[in-house]
Amino acid sequence: MSESGFLHDVGKIVGANGLIVDKQQMRPYLTDWRGLETGTALAVVRPTTTEQVSEVLKIASANGVAVVPQGGNTGLAYATVNQSASPSILLSMSRMNAVRAVDRVGMTMHVEAGCVLLAAKQAALAVGRQLPISLASEGSAQIGGVIAANAGGVNVVRHGMARDHVLGLEVVLADGTVVGGLRALRKDNAGYNWSQWFIGAEGTLGVVTAAILRLSPLPRHTVVAMMSVPSSQAALDLLALVQDELGDTIVAFELLADASLALVETHFGLKRPIAAAPWHVLIEAQSSVNGLREAFEVALAKAFESGLAQDGVLAESETQALNLWALREHITEAEQREGPSAKHDVSVPISSVPAFLERAQAAVAREIPGARFNPFGHLGDGNIHFNVLLPQGQLAKTANEIVHALVIDMGGSVSAEHGIGRYRRDALRQMRSPAELGLMGGLKKLLDPLGQMNPGAVLSSPQSDAGRRG
Ligand SMILES: Cc1cc2nc3c(=O)[nH]c(=O)nc-3n(C[C@H](O)[C@H](O)[C@H](O)COP(=O)(O)OP(=O)(O)OC[C@H]3O[C@@H](n4cnc5c(N)ncnc54)[C@H](O)[C@@H]3O)c2cc1C
């Protein structure tokens, strides 16, 4: 079938409003969040139902057209930037955005893939429950994208990754088969848990069209504090201290370099409320049981007595708490405004974070004179965004290679939460054994034998790893 014939048939499925072929209108979908890379597609296709997704995938498959699913396009791994010359469509899920049901007692939510994360969270709040996935991009990121990327965010230390919130999924396979698994069961050991295969698969195995998500009780009390600490080791020791004192009421434990806060001050005019120090931590605790604030104060007093903290502020109101969080949440955008950077989303065993920070900084500074550092992230999960602000004309590649080699050497991961996409494919091959790559390639071949789902993302070539067995 000709290209125009194919697009005509797609248009019949999704209607005129569901098909964008105008180059200008397609551009925002095809350009990554940072505006650095632009992909190509025959069209942007915007279905409104699972049946439409299925029909579109059927004719795409029959015509050898690849499909790149997209949610809010906030991913940071170029996973939806397809630059291949082979024909493809970008499947935007944004019109499938309904919250179909929220069950207060069962603490579940049935939601379509294109629902923006913030809207899903608000729907949970409306019935006195919470969906504790918190990302700075939550005003744009969609549930399907969050699931496909297995997003993390600031509450992983208590609530886990996106994967831990998914009870049931509905997906459409490359050949158009709808696989329905929208079950709201807490316990279900019936056979393989196939829905987990699609979580973190970055759209390479199929399209997520809807999900049943696990909700949590809404805590009555929240305490937020920011502390200055003399070293990253002190930050780690402070983590152990608050774990001892406050147990699993800790829902966030973030590490921020002083340089990160300086960037936020420069580009957004937000002011640090505490003394400058090499590092800061932002801690949030939640509970429905009274006495949280008092317990938190005791923990902080111990932190000062032991010299782990030098200065600190405990938010007195929700506004103050939001202001503390605003400092953390503006770091990524402040960095973007500052100029080119090499981004790293790495994890190492939690207790190795201070050693990693020291070694990474020394190694990059040696190879890239003039590099500046913006390390921040989720210390409670051992996940640091070790970002390097690059001197004029310096490419990110050198910093990437240095940092990734070190992370692998320290038994860590080069993709703690942002995925592999097209950005970290080579590193994936260094990190995973031939047997693991073989398993991934075999699964890809099974579910997408023609290699049409988001080709080039995650695995270098769709079938190149199939059949490997270490
Ligand atoms: C300011 C900022 C802060 C961020 N903070 C965090 C953070 O703290 N933690 C974190 O983990 N991430 C973070 N991210 C990254 C990003 O927001 C998350 O990865 C998010 O989950 C992506 O969702 P999205 O809807 O934008 O997906 P997209 O960017 O559109 O897509 C991401 C991947 O999912 C696939 N996909 C999208 N929808 C579907 C679907 N319905 N079915 C199958 N595949 C699909 C795409 O093909 C792609 O591979 C941040 C990004 C920004 C810009």
Ligand as a Chemical Component Dictionary entry (heavy atoms), coordinates in Angstrom:
data_LIG
# 
_chem_comp.id                   LIG 
_chem_comp.type                 NON-POLYMER 
_chem_comp.pdbx_formal_charge   0 
_chem_comp.three_letter_code    LIG 
# 
loop_
_chem_comp_atom.comp_id 
_chem_comp_atom.atom_id 
_chem_comp_atom.alt_atom_id 
_chem_comp_atom.type_symbol 
_chem_comp_atom.charge 
_chem_comp_atom.model_Cartn_x 
_chem_comp_atom.model_Cartn_y 
_chem_comp_atom.model_Cartn_z 
_chem_comp_atom.pdbx_ordinal 
LIG C1  C1  C 0 11.542 17.840 34.818 1  
LIG C2  C2  C 0 11.552 16.342 34.744 2  
LIG C3  C3  C 0 11.657 15.589 35.898 3  
LIG C4  C4  C 0 11.644 14.207 35.851 4  
LIG N1  N1  N 0 11.755 13.506 37.006 5  
LIG C5  C5  C 0 11.746 12.169 36.973 6  
LIG C6  C6  C 0 11.897 11.416 38.171 7  
LIG O1  O1  O 0 12.046 11.944 39.257 8  
LIG N2  N2  N 0 11.872 10.063 38.068 9  
LIG C7  C7  C 0 11.716 9.419  36.869 10 
LIG O2  O2  O 0 11.696 8.192  36.855 11 
LIG N3  N3  N 0 11.587 10.110 35.735 12 
LIG C8  C8  C 0 11.608 11.454 35.745 13 
LIG N4  N4  N 0 11.503 12.152 34.583 14 
LIG C9  C9  C 0 11.411 11.422 33.299 15 
LIG C10 C10 C 0 9.975  11.226 32.784 16 
LIG O3  O3  O 0 9.122  12.231 33.259 17 
LIG C11 C11 C 0 9.425  9.861  33.187 18 
LIG O4  O4  O 0 10.191 8.840  32.586 19 
LIG C12 C12 C 0 7.970  9.647  32.757 20 
LIG O5  O5  O 0 7.532  8.416  33.248 21 
LIG C13 C13 C 0 7.752  9.664  31.266 22 
LIG O6  O6  O 0 6.358  9.703  31.029 23 
LIG P1  P1  P 0 5.794  10.287 29.656 24 
LIG O7  O7  O 0 4.320  10.098 29.654 25 
LIG O8  O8  O 0 6.259  11.648 29.420 26 
LIG O9  O9  O 0 6.440  9.276  28.625 27 
LIG P2  P2  P 0 7.163  9.555  27.229 28 
LIG O10 O10 O 0 8.356  10.427 27.428 29 
LIG O11 O11 O 0 6.175  10.023 26.232 30 
LIG O12 O12 O 0 7.629  8.082  26.855 31 
LIG C14 C14 C 0 8.549  7.396  27.671 32 
LIG C15 C15 C 0 8.673  5.950  27.159 33 
LIG O13 O13 O 0 7.442  5.275  27.366 34 
LIG C16 C16 C 0 6.899  4.805  26.129 35 
LIG N5  N5  N 0 5.450  4.973  26.235 36 
LIG C17 C17 C 0 4.766  6.110  26.536 37 
LIG N6  N6  N 0 3.451  5.838  26.623 38 
LIG C18 C18 C 0 3.306  4.506  26.360 39 
LIG C19 C19 C 0 2.198  3.614  26.301 40 
LIG N7  N7  N 0 0.952  4.040  26.556 41 
LIG N8  N8  N 0 2.427  2.327  26.006 42 
LIG C20 C20 C 0 3.682  1.867  25.772 43 
LIG N9  N9  N 0 4.763  2.675  25.809 44 
LIG C21 C21 C 0 4.580  3.967  26.103 45 
LIG C22 C22 C 0 7.559  5.624  25.056 46 
LIG O14 O14 O 0 7.627  4.930  23.829 47 
LIG C23 C23 C 0 8.929  5.844  25.667 48 
LIG O15 O15 O 0 9.712  4.707  25.448 49 
LIG C24 C24 C 0 11.541 13.549 34.600 50 
LIG C25 C25 C 0 11.422 14.299 33.433 51 
LIG C26 C26 C 0 11.439 15.670 33.491 52 
LIG C27 C27 C 0 11.303 16.441 32.219 53 
# 
loop_
_chem_comp_bond.comp_id 
_chem_comp_bond.atom_id_1 
_chem_comp_bond.atom_id_2 
_chem_comp_bond.value_order 
_chem_comp_bond.pdbx_ordinal 
LIG C1  C2  SING 1  
LIG C2  C3  SING 2  
LIG C2  C26 DOUB 3  
LIG C3  C4  DOUB 4  
LIG C4  N1  SING 5  
LIG C4  C24 SING 6  
LIG N1  C5  DOUB 7  
LIG C5  C6  SING 8  
LIG C5  C8  SING 9  
LIG C6  O1  DOUB 10 
LIG C6  N2  SING 11 
LIG N2  C7  SING 12 
LIG C7  O2  DOUB 13 
LIG C7  N3  SING 14 
LIG N3  C8  DOUB 15 
LIG C8  N4  SING 16 
LIG N4  C9  SING 17 
LIG N4  C24 SING 18 
LIG C9  C10 SING 19 
LIG C10 O3  SING 20 
LIG C10 C11 SING 21 
LIG C11 O4  SING 22 
LIG C11 C12 SING 23 
LIG C12 O5  SING 24 
LIG C12 C13 SING 25 
LIG C13 O6  SING 26 
LIG O6  P1  SING 27 
LIG P1  O7  DOUB 28 
LIG P1  O8  SING 29 
LIG P1  O9  SING 30 
LIG O9  P2  SING 31 
LIG P2  O10 DOUB 32 
LIG P2  O11 SING 33 
LIG P2  O12 SING 34 
LIG O12 C14 SING 35 
LIG C14 C15 SING 36 
LIG C15 O13 SING 37 
LIG C15 C23 SING 38 
LIG O13 C16 SING 39 
LIG C16 N5  SING 40 
LIG C16 C22 SING 41 
LIG N5  C17 SING 42 
LIG N5  C21 SING 43 
LIG C17 N6  DOUB 44 
LIG N6  C18 SING 45 
LIG C18 C19 SING 46 
LIG C18 C21 DOUB 47 
LIG C19 N7  SING 48 
LIG C19 N8  DOUB 49 
LIG N8  C20 SING 50 
LIG C20 N9  DOUB 51 
LIG N9  C21 SING 52 
LIG C22 O14 SING 53 
LIG C22 C23 SING 54 
LIG C23 O15 SING 55 
LIG C24 C25 DOUB 56 
LIG C25 C26 SING 57 
LIG C26 C27 SING 58 
# 
